[in-house]
Amino acid sequence: MTLRHLLLVALLLTSCNYYNNRDKKYESPKGYNLAEPTRFHVRQSMQEISGIVLAPDEHHILAINDEQGRVFSIDVTGDTPYPNWKFDKSGDYEDLATDGKNWMVLKSNGHLYQVTGLFSDSTDAVHYKLPVEGKKEFETLYYDPRNDGMVMLCKACADDKGKGYNTAYRFDMKTWEFDEDPFYRINIADIERLTGEDIGLFKPSAAAVHPFEKRLYILSAVNRMLVIADLDGKVQEAYNLKHAIFKQPEGISFAINGDMYISNESADESSANILKFKYNQRPL
């Protein structure tokens, strides 16, 4: 192919992307304005930030990156190094969640780690393996207080291939065991119906339960989308996210007043950040 042909192909692809992006609708869930975040930049050690939990003081954010077996405490107003606690060897860690007492970290292969002794010199972890065969990839872990369980949502699992859904698995915090059966399934056709787009595959990257709405907010960095479902996985709303704001959204957490925090990994030569979106609705 000649240089001229290469330039024409590049121009065509750029034009297609331009018109596709221009035609997308960028709206916000009720109570939020996704176009006006407060931005917090994070230090070099957290450029691969992949999961967050907001501390009750709303001043610190507990976070992991996807390269080290460490939990970091991010002070969004400070400029000192982040305190951190090593719980296991380096690996592909994707999310963390808490039930208010126990801290759990998710590895991309579906293994869960109960972090013990966090915030001390004796931090360690107990390992739990998801008893599901075949290739698995996870990035999403959240706590469901309704049934006292940690829920993991498949990003790409062999059992879901070609079936038009994403399966969720539940880890019982009472018995410390995984349920024998899938917890629920996200129907991709419901997302496509709401957006009017053929997305093909849905790739969840983070999720959290809203403190007032008691609904599940699911991020997808690959699809650049925010999906809202009930706690049984029934999709109710879906929103496109602007690339200029959401470079690579990989973490989500809520304050007790409904304010939403979303973390972006570094991408497109942009540094990682944490975005805060004020919640402007009365509690339901």
VEXKOL-859856 format. One line per field, with one value per residue (C-alpha): residue number from 1; residue in one letter; x, y, z. Coordinates in nm, 4 decimals. Each point is the difference from the previous one (the first is absolute). Layout:
lofi = c(NUM ...)
roro = c(A ...)
u = c(X ...)
v = c(Y ...)
w = c(Z ...)
//
This chain:
lofi = c(1 2 3 4 5 6 7 8 9 10 11 12 13 14 15 16 17 18 19 20 21 22 23 24 25 26 27 28 29 30 31 32 33 34 35 36 37 38 39 40 41 42 43 44 45 46 47 48 49 50 51 52 53 54 55 56 57 58 59 60 61 62 63 64 65 66 67 68 69 70 71 72 73 74 75 76 77 78 79 80 81 82 83 84 85 86 87 88 89 90 91 92 93 94 95 96 97 98 99 100 101 102 103 104 105 106 107 108 109 110 111 112 113 114 115 116 117 118 119 120 121 122 123 124 125 126 127 128 129 130 131 132 133 134 135 136 137 138 139 140 141 142 143 144 145 146 147 148 149 150 151 152 153 154 155 156 157 158 159 160 161 162 163 164 165 166 167 168 169 170 171 172 173 174 175 176 177 178 179 180 181 182 183 184 185 186 187 188 189 190 191 192 193 194 195 196 197 198 199 200 201 202 203 204 205 206 207 208 209 210 211 212 213 214 215 216 217 218 219 220 221 222 223 224 225 226 227 228 229 230 231 232 233 234 235 236 237 238 239 240 241 242 243 244 245 246 247 248 249 250 251 252 253 254 255 256 257 258 259 260 261 262 263 264 265 266 267 268 269 270 271 272 273 274 275 276 277 278 279 280 281 282 283 284)
roro = c(M T L R H L L L V A L L L T S C N Y Y N N R D K K Y E S P K G Y N L A E P T R F H V R Q S M Q E I S G I V L A P D E H H I L A I N D E Q G R V F S I D V T G D T P Y P N W K F D K S G D Y E D L A T D G K N W M V L K S N G H L Y Q V T G L F S D S T D A V H Y K L P V E G K K E F E T L Y Y D P R N D G M V M L C K A C A D D K G K G Y N T A Y R F D M K T W E F D E D P F Y R I N I A D I E R L T G E D I G L F K P S A A A V H P F E K R L Y I L S A V N R M L V I A D L D G K V Q E A Y N L K H A I F K Q P E G I S F A I N G D M Y I S N E S A D E S S A N I L K F K Y N Q R P L)
u = c(0.0000 0.1375 0.0469 -0.2893 -0.2312 0.1136 -0.0792 -0.3449 -0.0756 0.1159 -0.2151 -0.3018 0.0406 0.0465 -0.3103 -0.2051 0.1094 -0.0774 -0.3542 -0.0652 0.1114 -0.1909 -0.3224 0.0244 -0.2225 0.1760 -0.2555 0.0236 -0.1885 -0.2521 0.1784 0.3384 0.1708 0.2649 0.1367 0.1126 0.2244 0.2386 0.3386 0.2611 0.3326 0.1885 0.3700 0.2213 -0.0355 -0.3704 -0.0012 -0.1440 -0.2766 -0.2544 -0.2361 -0.1109 -0.2001 -0.0742 0.0842 -0.2785 0.1852 -0.0325 0.3568 0.1869 -0.0566 0.1142 0.1287 0.1996 0.1962 0.0059 0.3680 0.0699 -0.1534 -0.0411 -0.2859 0.0686 -0.1587 -0.0358 -0.0343 -0.1643 0.1021 0.3614 0.3268 0.1873 0.0683 -0.2989 0.0137 -0.0365 -0.0189 0.1219 -0.2400 0.1404 0.2511 -0.0296 -0.2807 -0.2933 -0.2291 -0.3090 -0.2361 -0.0613 -0.3092 -0.0957 -0.3005 0.1064 0.2127 0.1730 0.2042 -0.0059 0.2166 -0.0825 0.2619 -0.0729 -0.0199 -0.2912 0.1967 -0.1037 0.2366 -0.1225 0.2519 0.0753 0.1779 -0.0503 0.1500 0.2536 0.3475 -0.1475 -0.2133 -0.0639 -0.2691 -0.2161 -0.0562 -0.3312 -0.0218 -0.3166 -0.1061 -0.0824 0.1912 0.1209 0.1627 -0.1217 0.0665 -0.1420 0.0417 -0.3111 -0.0624 -0.2586 -0.1773 -0.3748 -0.1348 -0.3387 0.1369 0.3403 0.1978 0.2922 -0.1032 0.2387 -0.1134 0.1618 0.1818 0.0759 -0.0809 -0.0007 -0.3465 -0.1438 0.1552 -0.2557 -0.2962 -0.0697 0.0442 0.2504 -0.0207 0.0315 0.1288 -0.0591 0.2324 -0.1921 0.1546 -0.1692 0.1230 0.3144 -0.0906 -0.1099 -0.3608 -0.0351 -0.2089 0.0466 -0.1486 -0.1529 0.0739 0.0185 -0.1924 0.2030 -0.3074 -0.1566 0.2999 -0.0187 -0.3729 0.0582 0.2942 -0.1175 0.3473 0.1335 0.2725 0.0625 0.1735 -0.0382 0.3236 -0.0648 0.2952 -0.1508 -0.3279 -0.1491 -0.3408 -0.1520 -0.0667 -0.3460 -0.1272 0.1112 0.0881 0.3186 0.2160 0.2252 0.2906 0.1518 0.3301 -0.0030 -0.3551 0.0488 -0.3375 -0.1837 -0.2776 -0.2501 -0.1749 -0.2011 0.1751 -0.1153 0.1821 -0.3025 0.1248 -0.2000 0.2118 0.3127 0.2143 0.2882 0.3065 0.2063 0.3541 0.1363 -0.1152 0.0028 0.3318 -0.0057 -0.2562 0.1009 -0.1342 -0.3188 -0.1129 -0.2694 -0.0007 -0.2798 -0.1694 -0.0066 0.3012 0.1617 0.3745 0.1427 0.3687 0.1732 0.3201 0.2603 -0.0772 0.0668 0.2966 -0.2345 0.0828 -0.2299 -0.2618 -0.3014 -0.3195 -0.2658 -0.3603 -0.2358 -0.3346 -0.2823 -0.3038 -0.1883 0.0343 -0.2677)
v = c(0.0000 0.3414 0.2870 0.1797 -0.2970 -0.0252 0.3673 -0.0424 -0.2992 0.1906 0.2985 -0.2254 -0.1671 0.3357 0.1352 -0.3043 0.0376 0.3703 -0.0488 -0.2949 0.2057 0.3047 -0.2012 -0.1503 0.1416 0.0981 0.0264 -0.0436 -0.2085 0.1920 0.1897 0.0223 0.2112 -0.2187 0.2996 0.1889 -0.2027 0.1145 -0.1466 -0.1448 -0.1013 -0.2919 -0.0665 -0.2037 -0.3093 -0.0206 0.0562 -0.3523 0.0594 -0.2768 0.0030 0.2474 0.0142 0.3372 0.0177 0.1224 0.3301 0.0715 0.1250 -0.3217 -0.2576 -0.3600 -0.1261 -0.2654 0.0037 -0.2977 -0.0812 -0.0285 -0.1972 0.3148 0.2117 0.3742 0.2831 0.3057 0.3397 0.2015 0.3293 -0.0857 -0.0301 -0.2516 -0.3619 -0.2286 -0.2423 -0.3557 -0.3538 -0.3091 -0.2958 -0.2310 -0.0256 0.2079 -0.0940 0.1237 0.1377 0.1741 0.1108 0.0164 0.0210 -0.0009 -0.0999 0.2534 -0.2499 -0.2269 0.1100 -0.2110 0.0337 -0.1520 -0.1445 -0.0088 -0.3817 0.0016 -0.0669 0.1932 0.1134 0.0825 0.2590 -0.0522 0.2414 0.2917 0.3283 -0.1925 -0.1494 -0.3509 0.0378 -0.3334 -0.1700 -0.3132 -0.1309 -0.1299 -0.1511 0.0291 -0.3611 0.0650 -0.1706 0.1617 0.3298 0.2876 0.3728 0.2252 0.3678 0.0631 -0.0691 0.1634 -0.0664 -0.0692 0.0756 -0.1471 -0.3540 0.0580 -0.1095 0.1089 -0.0057 -0.0465 0.0871 -0.1690 0.2162 -0.2974 -0.3551 -0.3163 -0.0994 0.3295 -0.0125 0.0540 0.0019 0.3732 0.0437 0.0573 -0.2295 0.1144 -0.2267 0.0489 -0.0683 -0.0488 0.2057 -0.2185 -0.3388 0.1276 -0.2074 0.0667 -0.0792 -0.3139 0.1767 0.3335 0.2949 0.1762 0.0885 0.3377 -0.0140 0.1873 0.0405 0.2193 0.2362 0.0122 0.0746 0.2956 0.1450 -0.0848 -0.1367 -0.3434 -0.0362 -0.3720 -0.0707 0.1723 0.0304 0.1116 0.1644 0.1082 0.0163 0.1280 0.0151 0.3476 0.0833 0.1543 -0.1529 -0.3532 -0.0583 -0.1240 0.2464 -0.1906 0.1572 -0.1317 0.1495 -0.1968 0.1007 0.3428 -0.0298 0.0234 -0.2564 0.0017 -0.3203 -0.1285 -0.2265 -0.3060 0.1189 0.1310 0.2893 0.3210 0.2847 0.0422 0.3074 0.0668 0.1569 0.2717 -0.1101 0.3440 -0.0502 -0.3765 -0.1095 -0.3454 -0.0312 -0.2944 0.0791 0.1318 0.0762 0.2061 0.2306 -0.0476 0.3145 -0.1447 0.1838 -0.2266 -0.0527 -0.1533 -0.0763 0.0021 -0.1893 0.1901 -0.0173 0.1906 0.1758 0.1312 -0.0646 -0.1943 0.1904 -0.0303 0.1850 0.1116 0.0560 0.1719 -0.1663 0.2522 -0.2160 -0.0406 -0.3457 -0.2414)
w = c(0.0000 -0.0966 0.2420 -0.1657 0.0589 0.3623 0.0552 -0.1552 0.2242 0.3087 -0.0976 -0.0518 0.3404 0.1702 -0.1717 0.1054 0.3605 -0.0111 -0.1251 0.2323 0.3002 -0.1212 -0.0301 0.3489 0.2696 0.3219 0.2757 0.3784 0.2556 0.2063 0.2753 -0.1742 -0.2637 -0.1631 -0.1910 0.3118 0.2302 0.2678 -0.0956 0.2330 -0.1537 0.1527 0.0425 -0.2312 0.2201 -0.0890 -0.3745 -0.0388 0.2551 -0.0485 0.2955 0.2684 0.3231 0.1565 0.3713 0.2335 0.0534 -0.3770 0.0211 -0.0692 -0.2720 0.0368 -0.3339 -0.1800 -0.3205 -0.2332 0.0378 0.3731 0.2835 0.2071 0.1328 -0.0145 0.1966 -0.2246 0.1632 -0.2769 0.1612 0.0905 -0.1888 0.2163 -0.1000 0.0471 0.2937 -0.1272 0.1314 -0.1872 0.0205 -0.2700 -0.2831 -0.3164 -0.2384 -0.2053 0.2720 -0.1300 0.2773 0.3730 0.2194 0.3653 0.2090 0.2613 0.1871 -0.2506 -0.3008 -0.3168 -0.3121 -0.3389 -0.2338 -0.3730 -0.0020 0.2450 0.3184 0.3103 0.2745 0.3486 0.1176 0.3684 0.2318 -0.2374 0.1246 0.2107 -0.0336 -0.0186 -0.3134 -0.1717 -0.2066 -0.0115 -0.3518 -0.1442 -0.3494 -0.2085 -0.0802 -0.3655 -0.2801 -0.3212 -0.0831 0.2153 0.0215 0.2716 0.0870 0.2102 0.3684 0.2272 0.3282 -0.0050 0.3515 -0.0877 0.0310 0.1633 -0.3045 -0.2148 -0.3662 -0.2943 -0.3522 -0.2998 -0.2503 -0.2274 0.1118 -0.2091 0.1227 -0.1310 -0.3474 -0.2751 0.2428 0.0204 0.3718 0.2806 0.3018 0.3607 0.2776 0.3721 0.2934 0.3257 0.2807 0.2630 -0.1217 -0.1790 -0.3036 -0.3569 -0.0916 -0.2099 -0.2661 -0.1798 0.1878 -0.3039 -0.3614 -0.1755 -0.3279 -0.2653 -0.2223 0.2708 -0.0152 -0.3793 0.0135 0.2315 -0.1936 -0.3502 -0.0718 -0.0873 0.2632 -0.0577 0.3309 0.3349 0.2005 0.3617 0.1746 0.3361 0.1894 0.3262 0.1672 0.0302 0.3687 -0.0592 -0.3212 0.0956 -0.3635 -0.1591 -0.1960 -0.2437 -0.1881 -0.3216 -0.1116 -0.3274 -0.0915 0.1629 0.1617 0.3317 0.0443 0.2871 0.1040 0.2922 0.2492 -0.1957 -0.3118 -0.1934 -0.2138 0.0448 -0.1437 -0.2129 -0.0716 -0.2381 0.1627 -0.1683 -0.0768 0.0886 0.3604 0.0420 -0.1509 0.1609 0.2813 0.2188 0.3485 0.1597 0.3555 0.1743 0.3003 0.2503 -0.1387 -0.3537 -0.1444 -0.2595 -0.0444 -0.3193 -0.0537 -0.3390 -0.0742 -0.1984 -0.3727 -0.3213 0.1650 0.2702 0.3648 0.2293 0.1976 0.2255 -0.0925 0.2475 -0.1104 0.2447 0.0634 -0.0210 0.0737 0.3223 0.1563 -0.1237)
//
